[in-house]
Amino acid sequence: MKLQDFLNIVLQILTNWFVIGTVVAMLLIISFANYVIRYKRKPKKKKKKNLAEKAPPKPPKPAPAESSEGEAEGDKEE
């Protein structure tokens, strides 16, 4: 068998509609199987609510000291 005859037979096989249809169907099935496998292996996400509860509370801000500026201005006007 010559190389040209061999390539001619391979070309006829690859261009057959049954072969093309089977390859397309196999690719779709494999793609769907990979999607299902990856979808099930995703880690569960933690809720943000739980993360906020674990954080320590911030200390309260100190109240601003009362200044006597208002009293001093009032004295100047009188």
C-alpha positions in Angstrom: 0.0 0.0 0.0 1.4 3.3 -1.0 1.4 6.4 1.2 -1.0 8.2 -1.2 -3.6 5.4 -0.9 -3.3 5.4 2.9 -3.8 9.2 3.1 -6.8 8.9 0.8 -8.5 6.2 3.0 -7.8 8.3 6.2 -9.3 11.4 4.5 -12.4 9.4 3.5 -12.8 8.2 7.1 -12.3 11.6 8.7 -14.8 13.3 6.4 -17.5 10.7 7.0 -20.6 12.3 8.6 -21.0 9.5 11.1 -17.4 10.0 12.4 -17.8 13.7 12.6 -21.1 13.4 14.5 -19.6 10.9 16.9 -16.6 13.1 17.6 -18.9 16.1 18.3 -21.1 14.1 20.6 -18.1 12.8 22.5 -16.7 16.3 23.0 -20.1 17.6 24.3 -20.4 14.7 26.7 -16.8 15.1 28.0 -17.3 18.9 28.4 -20.5 18.4 30.4 -18.8 15.8 32.6 -15.9 18.2 33.3 -18.4 20.9 34.2 -20.2 18.7 36.6 -17.0 17.5 38.3 -15.6 21.1 38.7 -19.0 22.4 40.0 -19.1 19.8 42.8 -15.6 20.5 43.9 -16.0 24.2 44.5 -15.4 25.1 48.2 -18.3 26.4 50.1 -18.2 30.2 50.7 -18.3 31.4 54.3 -20.9 33.9 55.1 -19.7 37.5 55.7 -21.9 37.7 58.8 -19.8 35.0 60.5 -16.6 36.8 59.7 -17.8 40.1 61.2 -18.8 38.4 64.5 -15.3 37.0 64.9 -13.6 40.4 64.6 -13.0 42.0 68.0 -15.1 45.1 68.8 -13.4 48.5 68.3 -12.8 50.4 71.5 -15.2 53.4 72.0 -13.8 56.8 71.0 -13.2 59.1 73.9 -15.6 62.0 74.2 -14.2 65.4 73.2 -13.2 67.5 76.2 -15.5 70.4 76.8 -13.8 73.7 76.2 -14.5 77.0 77.8 -14.3 78.9 74.5 -18.1 79.5 74.4 -18.0 80.9 78.0 -15.0 83.1 77.2 -16.7 84.6 74.1 -19.9 85.2 76.1 -17.9 87.2 78.7 -16.4 89.4 76.0 -19.8 90.5 74.6 -21.1 91.7 78.0 
